[in-house]
């Protein structure tokens, strides 16, 4: 991913939230999400991203970004652990089910394995059954950890998934 990809990545991310989390988060919050503001924030983060955080994009044959994934060390509060974490994976809504997500996830897992991690963890909104099935088909399993986060005064439960890696 390059700095020039931030606008497209943010558009995909915001639409992904608005689509995947409809009925799982307060609708006014989802309606307020703004791809332009997200892109500005993302550009600021991009210049300060640690070397061990990897941003990947998938492009179609015409060079248009159709998906984004980000992974790095697992964050346990302020502590980074030896495990890897998939921080984000979003696919353009018009490309869902075409293999873009599988390709991004596969490349993230490959890179985490090559970096010497023995496990990849990720958090998924508990009610997001489509995402949960996607990760389960890829060998991830809920490991029993759950943690809510607050969105506009509403607790949204997240479930942690884990996948062991082989070298």
C-alpha positions, -999 to +999 in steps of 0.1 A: +000+000+000+012+035-008+002+068+004-018+074-028-040+044-019-054+060+013-084+076-003-095+043-020-087+022+011-108+046+033-137+045+009-137+006+010-133+006+048-162+031+054-185+013+030-175-020+046-185-007+081-217+007+068-226-026+051-213-052+075-223-035+108-258-025+098-280-036+127-250-044+148-240-008+156-261+024+160-272+035+125-265+072+132-229+064+139-226+044+107-243+072+088-217+098+101-187+078+089-169+099+063-144+084+039-127+118+034-120+123+071-109+086+074-085+091+045-070+122+061-065+103+094-051+073+075-026+095+056-014+109+090-010+074+104+007+061+072+037+083+077+041+071+113+034+034+108+060+012+125+081-010+102+065-042+117+030-031+106+022-042+070-005-027+048-014-047+017-038-038-011-053-059-038-058-044-072-079-054-102-064-057-137-069-020-142-049-011-111-079+000-090-076-010-053-104-035-045-092-046-010-070-038+019-055-058+048-033-047+076-013-068+101+014-066+127+023-075+162-006-085+185-017-056+208-025-066+243-034-032+257-002-011+252+020-042+250+030-058+217+034-095+219+052-122+198+019-132+182+007-115+150-026-097+147-048-091+116-059-055+123-081-051+093-093-068+062-118-050+039-130-058+004-149-035-020-186-044-016-189-052-053-160-077-051-172-097-021-171-134-028-146-131-057-115-143-038-100-109-030-104-114+007-089-149+005-059-136-014-053-108+011-058-131+041-035-157+025-007-131+019-010-118+054-008-153+069+022-161+047+040-129+058+032-135+094+046-171+091+077-158+073+083-133+101+084-161+126+050-157+143+035-189+156-001-176+158-023-149+142-051-133+162-079-111+151-111-095+165-144-097+148-178-082+158-197-111+173-228-106+152-209-104+119-217-139+108-204-135+073-169-125+086-169-152+112-177-178+085-150-164+063-123-167+090-135-201+101-132-214+065-096-201+066-087-221+097-093-195+124-112-205+155-128-184+183-105-189+213-130-178+240-118-142+245-145-116+241-144-079+246-169-052+240-162-018+226-185+012+228-201+029+198-223+059+206-231+046+240-238+010+229-216-019+237-206-039+206-192-074+215-161-086+197-149-122+196-112-131+192-102-156+167-068-174+165-050-195+139-018-214+146+009-210+120+034-236+107+069-227+095 
